[in-house]
Amino acid sequence: MIFVQTLLLTKSGLFDFDLSFLAETIEFLLLSVVVTFLFISPISQQLNERADFVNSRLRKSLLFLTFGYEKLTTCIGVLTSEISEMTRQVKLVQTYSTENFENEILLVQQENVQLLSKLKGELSIQSAYLFLNIIPDLTGFTRVFFVRKFKL
C-alpha cells in the first residue's frame, strides 16, 4: 500500500516524481523516435541527395572550366608562335636584303606587315569566336545548374 500511496494518492508538490512523470518520459521518448524517423530522416536524406547533386555539378563545372582554360592557353600559344614566326621572317628578309633589291624588299616587307596584321586580325577574330562560344556554354551549364538546384 505504501507504493500506491507514494505514487498515486499523495498530494503533489513542486518536485514530486510519480507515475505521470514516468508516463511523460515514455511519451517524450516515443514522440522523439517517431519525429526522428518519420520527419527528420527523410529531410536529411533529401539534403544529402541535394548536396551530392550540387557537388557533382560543381565538379563537372570545374572540369569544363579547366577544359576551357586549356583551350584558351593553347590558342594563345598558337597566336604567340605565329606572331613570332612572322616576326622572324620579317627579320630574315631584312638581313638578306641588298642595295640592288631594296625596292623589292620594301614591297615584300610591306606585304609581310599586311599579312601579319591580317593574321593578327584573323587570329583575334578566332580567339573572340572561341571566347564567345565558351561564354554561352558556361552560362548554359550555370543556368542548368541553378535551375536544377532551385527546382528541387
Secondary structure, 3 states (H helix, E strand, C coil): CHHHHHHCCCCCCCCCCCHHHHHHHHHHHHHHHHHHHHHHHHHHHHHHHHHHHHHHHHHHHHHHHHHHHHHHHHHHHHHHHHHHHHHHHHHHHHHCCCCCCHHHHHHHHHHHHHHHHHHHHHHHHHHHHHHHHHHHHHHHHHHHHHHHHHHC
